[in-house]
Amino acid sequence: MTIAQALTLAVTHLRDSCSQPRFEAELLLSYHLNKERLYLHIHEDELVENIEKFQALVDRRKAHEPYEYITQRASFYDIALIVSSGVLIPRPETELLVDRVASIIKREKIEEIVEIGVGSGAISIILARKFPHLHITATDISEDALAIASQNVQEFGLQEQITLLQSNLMDKVTTKPQLVVSNPPYIARDFKLEKNVNDYEPHTALFGGEVGDELLHKIIDDVQSRGVKWLACEMGYDQKASMQSYLNALSIDFSEFYQDFSSFDRGFIVKF
Ligand SMILES: C[S@@+](CC[C@H](N)C(=O)[O-])C[C@H]1O[C@@H](n2cnc3c(N)ncnc32)[C@H](O)[C@@H]1O
């Protein structure tokens, strides 16, 4: 079977499970052949070796497994991170949280921060690359997530800047951070997620409790009780009112909410 034929066949299989079947068919074939997507267009008549292995990849995607888990790579900011089923696939909107935090770090000349819920390492790795003087203690409750984060930290040579710690929130943190950043699980327990998310991504990375914002509340309380000045968090699109009223009941200097690319409320910054 040629490259063109393999792509046509893959598209017919992926039509019901993917919003961009042609694009994802190309991603899977590029991964199978270990070539750039452009190669597929220039070599349409070339035969595909081990076609059954490519078909097995297509079958996984047809069963709604995210292509990032199949190819074991996810794009975030300007890098590709190793991912596996033990970690959340980093989302584009989390880049906005990184941008917010980066501007505070730069303006306030911050040198010591904590990330709660490091997952694949996406947030900490981008921040460490942007600020070579920055030290980050990055926690996660999940051993699987920490194992993947560790691989990514090593891949980018950031072991000196990022200390990974298995911990519930900041329980095991002994440093004195000037800022805490977190994209915690914030989805309500009974929220109906898409099959590719619900069946494949780790539930410890998704669900924040019955209401969803329980961990966010704990993070705010923990950060305030430690006397940390800055907190930046991602949250659910429908959590602004409840988070605002939670923050209003505390003595804080300043808070601000931000929206994502689709103009949904997506996170907040607090100065205590
Ligand atoms: C939404 S994911 C975010 C992953 C990554 N920071 C990102 O933005 O792609 C949330 C992460 O928090 C971790 N987590 C959940 N509960 C936690 C807790 N109580 N303490 C520390 N980490 C926790 C999960 O294992 C998961 O890796």
Ligand as a Chemical Component Dictionary entry (heavy atoms), coordinates in Angstrom:
data_LIG
# 
_chem_comp.id                   LIG 
_chem_comp.type                 NON-POLYMER 
_chem_comp.pdbx_formal_charge   0 
_chem_comp.three_letter_code    LIG 
# 
loop_
_chem_comp_atom.comp_id 
_chem_comp_atom.atom_id 
_chem_comp_atom.alt_atom_id 
_chem_comp_atom.type_symbol 
_chem_comp_atom.charge 
_chem_comp_atom.model_Cartn_x 
_chem_comp_atom.model_Cartn_y 
_chem_comp_atom.model_Cartn_z 
_chem_comp_atom.pdbx_ordinal 
LIG C1  C1  C 0  -4.630 19.198 35.480 1  
LIG S1  S1  S 1  -3.166 18.245 35.811 2  
LIG C2  C2  C 0  -1.919 19.466 35.387 3  
LIG C3  C3  C 0  -0.632 18.875 34.882 4  
LIG C4  C4  C 0  0.353  19.911 34.346 5  
LIG N1  N1  N 0  0.761  20.864 35.363 6  
LIG C5  C5  C 0  -0.244 20.651 33.160 7  
LIG O1  O1  O 0  -0.619 21.822 33.318 8  
LIG O2  O2  O -1 -0.345 20.057 32.089 9  
LIG C6  C6  C 0  -3.168 18.206 37.572 10 
LIG C7  C7  C 0  -2.027 17.475 38.229 11 
LIG O3  O3  O 0  -2.199 17.593 39.653 12 
LIG C8  C8  C 0  -1.872 16.354 40.262 13 
LIG N2  N2  N 0  -2.577 16.289 41.550 14 
LIG C9  C9  C 0  -3.858 15.935 41.803 15 
LIG N3  N3  N 0  -4.124 16.030 43.115 16 
LIG C10 C10 C 0  -2.995 16.477 43.707 17 
LIG C11 C11 C 0  -2.635 16.776 45.059 18 
LIG N4  N4  N 0  -3.516 16.652 46.051 19 
LIG N5  N5  N 0  -1.379 17.182 45.304 20 
LIG C12 C12 C 0  -0.460 17.320 44.309 21 
LIG N6  N6  N 0  -0.755 17.050 43.013 22 
LIG C13 C13 C 0  -1.990 16.640 42.721 23 
LIG C14 C14 C 0  -2.322 15.309 39.251 24 
LIG O4  O4  O 0  -1.671 14.077 39.468 25 
LIG C15 C15 C 0  -1.963 15.988 37.937 26 
LIG O5  O5  O 0  -0.670 15.638 37.511 27 
# 
loop_
_chem_comp_bond.comp_id 
_chem_comp_bond.atom_id_1 
_chem_comp_bond.atom_id_2 
_chem_comp_bond.value_order 
_chem_comp_bond.pdbx_ordinal 
LIG C1  S1  SING 1  
LIG S1  C2  SING 2  
LIG S1  C6  SING 3  
LIG C2  C3  SING 4  
LIG C3  C4  SING 5  
LIG C4  N1  SING 6  
LIG C4  C5  SING 7  
LIG C5  O1  DOUB 8  
LIG C5  O2  SING 9  
LIG C6  C7  SING 10 
LIG C7  O3  SING 11 
LIG C7  C15 SING 12 
LIG O3  C8  SING 13 
LIG C8  N2  SING 14 
LIG C8  C14 SING 15 
LIG N2  C9  SING 16 
LIG N2  C13 SING 17 
LIG C9  N3  DOUB 18 
LIG N3  C10 SING 19 
LIG C10 C11 SING 20 
LIG C10 C13 DOUB 21 
LIG C11 N4  SING 22 
LIG C11 N5  DOUB 23 
LIG N5  C12 SING 24 
LIG C12 N6  DOUB 25 
LIG N6  C13 SING 26 
LIG C14 O4  SING 27 
LIG C14 C15 SING 28 
LIG C15 O5  SING 29 
# 
